[in-house]
Amino acid sequence: MTMAGSERLLKSVMPLAVMVMASVLVACGDTAPKWEPQSMFGTPAAPGIDDQYLAMADFKAMARDEAGKMYPAGPNATVLGAVEEAVVLCQNGGGTGCKAVRVGLTYLEGLDRTAIDAAISSYRDTLTAEAYQAARAGNAEAANWLAYHYATRNENLGEAERLIRAAMAQQPDNPNILDTYGLILFRKGAYAEAEEVFVAVNRVSPSAEHIAHFADNALAMGKTDMARAAFLRALDAGPGPVLQQQIQQRLLSIDLGNGNTTP
């Protein structure tokens, strides 16, 4: 084909290309950070976790009721979370007198509250040290875990942001890493910025946890109706027992008129 012929062909297809691009943009809709119930959430996707991080995060805990029935929990990325999950599983299962009896390979039978807390703290400190080592070696998932660990406790937020930015540099499109970044922004009170991040996360990976983070942020912004609708959506997404309990408490607080408090 001659150069003149190529130019005529290009001119002929340009209007069609413009029409196609316009139709795509219309289909996508407004991507501004505002809540649209019909487009806020996408289809859940299974998170990818490498073997090294999975092994690091694989902790177990056990609880037991008065009748002697055992309730196992895990794997869980935080030792304290696994213990809490086991106890909640016991309570949700109709058990009475539920208490943690084991974490990891450590039996808690016969220990007082101080000794139990010390055992859990020891596991947590060990895991934190391993996470730092893995993060320094370039493990983005370990950096994300550690940043999330700090963000959920609202502590060391400067270090958490440094870690999550390093993880984002490696995996800029990982929704779990982006969700942690949004959680850090939320903890710092940057609610509008956090909302943008949570909207982007939930359009790709609307897990119960991700939706609940969006809802918590909306609640902190005073968007109570938005938060309530999102919490209900999070319940439909199949949260774990601890998160389910937390969501139900948030909904109760909203219904009682106390919904403008930051969790």
N, C-alpha and C positions, 0 to 999 in steps of 0.2 A: 504494500500500500504506500502511495506517495505521501509526502509530508502534508500536502494540501488536503488529501483525502482523510488523513488522520485528524486534521484540524476540524474538517466538516463533521466527522463522526463524534469527536469530543463535544462540539457545540450541540449536536443533536441529542446526546445523552445527558448533558448537564441539567436541563429542566427536570428530567425524570429523577436524577439523583437528588436534586433539591427537594422534590416532592416526597421521596422516600425518607430523607432525613427529617423532614417536617412531620411526617406521620409517626416516625419513631419517637420523636420528642413528645408529641401529643400522647402517645401510648404510655410513655414513661410517667407523664404527669409532672406536677410541680415537685421538685425534689428539695424544696426549702424545708428547714427544720420545723415543720408544724405537724400537728397530730392529725392523721386521717385514718379513721378506724378501718376503712376498706383497703388501705395500702400501707399501713404502718408496719405490718409484720409479713415476713416472707415465709418460706418453707424451711422447717428445721433441717440443719445439716449436721452430720456426725463430725465432731471436732477431731482433728488429727493430732495425736500426741506421740512423740517418739518414745522408743523403748526405754531410753535412759531416764526420761522424766517419769514415765509410767512406773518404773521400778522405785524411783525416789518417792513417789506420792502414794504408793500402795501400802496403806496402814489399815489395820483392823482394830475393832473394839467390840467388847461384849457387855451386855447388860443382862440382869436377871431379876425376875419378879419374886414375890414371897413364896410362890408355889414351886420355885426352882426352875422355871422355864427360861431358856437362854434366848437372847435376841442379838444376833451378830450384825455388825454394820461395817461398811467399807467396801471397796477402797475409798479413801477420802484424802484429799490433798492436805488437810490439816488434822493433826492428831486430836486436838480439842474438839474439832467438828465431828470426828468419828465417834468420840465418846458421847457427845450430845445426841448424835443421830441414833445411837444404840438405845439410849434412855427413852427418846421420843418414840422409837419403834415399839418399845416395851409398853409405853403408855397408850399408844394408838392400838396396840394389840389387846387391850383390856387388862393388862397386868397391873397389880397393885404393889406398892413398895418397891418400885423399879430403881435399881442402882447399877452403876458401872462396876464391873468386877474384873475387867481386863482391858489393857490397851497394848497393842502390839504383842509382845511376848511376856509382858509384865503383868502378873496377877495382882489385883488390888485388894484381894480378900484380907480382911483384918487390919487394913491400913486406915489411919484417921484421915480427915479431910486435908490436913497439911501435907501428909505423905503422898496422898493421891495427887494433889496439885503439883508436888515436886516431881513425881513420876511423869506426869503429862508434860510438864515444863521441860524435863530432860529430853523427851522425845522431840518436842517442838524445837528446842535449841539445836539438837543434832540435825534435824531436817533443814533448819534455816542455814546452818553451816554448809551442809551439802548443796543447798540451792545456790549459795554464794559461789562455791567452788565450780559448780556446773555453769553458772551464769558467766563467770570469768572465762570459762573455756569456750564460750560462744553458744551455749544452749539457750535459745530464746524462750523455750517453754519454762525452764527453770527461773529465768529472769522474770517472766510473767507471773509464775507462782509466788515468788517472793514479793513482787510489787503488789499483787492481790492480797497476800497475807498482811502486808502493812496497811493497805487501803481499807480492808474490812475492819481493822482495829483502829483506824483513824490515827495512825502513828507513823513517824518517819516518812512523811509524805514527800519531802524533798528527795530522799533516797529512792522512794517508790517511783517517782516520776523519772529519775535518772535511769532506773532499771527498765521501765516500760518503754522509754524512748529508744533504748538500745535494742530491745526486743522488736519494736516497730520498725527500726532500721533494717532488721533482718527479714521480718515478715509483715510488711505494711498492710496486707489484706487479710490477716488472720483475725476473724471476728472476736475470738476469745481475748486476744491481746488488746484489741481496740476497746473491748468492753472494760478491761481493767483500766485503760487510760481514761475512759469516761467516768469510772468509779472514783478515780483520783481527782478528776476535775470536780465531781460532785462533792467530795469530802472537802475540797478547798473552797467551796461555795461558788464555783464558776458554773452556775446551773444552766445558763443559756448555751455555753460551749458544750457542756456535758450532754445536753439534750440533742444537739447536732450529732454527736458521736453515737449516742444510744439509738437514735433513729436509723443511722447508717448500719449499725450492728444488727438491729432487729429486722431490717429488710433482707439481710443475708442469713442470719442465724437466730431466729426467734425462740430460743430455749426459754424455759420457765425462769431461769436465773437472769437472763438478759432482759426479759420483759419486766421482771420485778425491779431491776435496777432503773429502767426507764420510769416505772411507776413511782419509785421512791423519789427520783429527781423531780418528777411532775408534782408530787406532793409537797416537796420543799419549795417549789415555785408558786404554790397556792392554787395549782390547777387540780382541784379536788375531784371533779367529775372525770377528767382525763385519767387521773391516777386510779380511781376506782375501777373504771372500765379496763385499764391495763392489768390491774391486780387480778381481776376475774379471768382475763385472758391467760395470765400466768398460771392460774390454777388449772385451766383447761390443758395447759402444756405439760402437765405431769411433773410437778415439782417433787423433790425428795421430802421426807417427813419433816425435817427441820424447817426448810424453806416454806413448806405448806403451812406449818404452824405460824411462822412469821407473817405470811400473807394474810392469814385469817385474822391475826391480831391487828394488822394494819386496816383491814376492812372493817373490823369492829370499831376501831378508833374513828374511822371516817364516819360510820353510821351513827356514832354517838356524838358527832360534832367536834371531835378532837383531831381532825385530820391534817392540820397544817404544821405538824411537828416533824422535824427532821429525824429519821431513825438513827 
